[in-house]
Amino acid sequence: MGYIRWTIRILLLVILGAFLHYTLPQRDIVRVVSTYEERQDFGGFGDVFWKNTRGATADAPATRDVLFIQTVQADGEVMVYRNQDTGLGWPPYLKFDTANLQTEAADSQSTEAAPEWVAMRHYGWRNTWLFGGIFPNALSMKPVSGPDAQLIPWFNIVFLTVLAVVFITIWRLWRNFRMRRIDPVLDDIDEAGDAARDRVSGLWGRLFGRK
C-alpha cells in the first residue's frame, strides 16, 4: 500500500511540474530571422496546445491563419514561435497585441554577420512530432545586449514562492485537522477492533481450548 501511495504522489508531482513548466513564462535569447503566416487546420486533441480553436472538431475541422516568428539561438539551434492572442483565456496573460508583436519581430530581423539579440518571452513547448508539431506562444520581446545577457525570472521566483507558501499552509492545516479529528477516530476504531479480536480469541479458547 505504501508503494501505491508514493506512486500516486510522485505522479501528481510530475503532472503539476509539467503543467507549471508549460504555463509559466520563459525567456530565450534569440536572433529573429523571419516571420510568416500559415493556415492551420484544427479539430484534434492537439488543439489544447493552440488558441482560438473553439468550434473545431474531428468531424468538422476549423482553419485559422496563425502568425509565426522564426529565430536562431546563440548555439545555432532553431526555435519557431507561434504568435497568438491569449485573450481572457488560459493562461491568463491577457495578450491582445499579436499584430504589434509580429511587426516588432519583423523589424528586428538580423543576420548572423550583424546579429541583433532579443529576449523572447513565451510559454509552452516546442515539439516537431507531437500532434503534427506544437509551438511555444510568444508573448513579448525586448532587445538585449548580447547572447550572454543575464535574465532573472522574477515573476517565476515570486509565483513559485507564493505557491509553496500556499501549499505548506494547506498541508499544515490538513495535518492539524487530521491529528485533532481523524487520528483519534482511527485510534478508537483500532482499539475497538483489538478488543473485538481479543473477545473472539477468548471465546474460541474457551470453546476449543479444553481437551
Protein Blocks (a to p, Z undefined) as FASTA:
>chain_A
ZZmmmmmmmmmmmmmmmmmmmmpccddddddfbdcdddddehifklmmpghighiafklc
cdddddddddddfkopacddddddekjmdcdehpaklmmmmmmmmmmgccfklccddddd
deddddfkgghiaadddfbdcddfbfkbccddfklmmmmmmmmmmmmmmmmmmmmmmmmm
mmmmmmmmmmmmmmmmmmmmmmmmmmmmpZZ
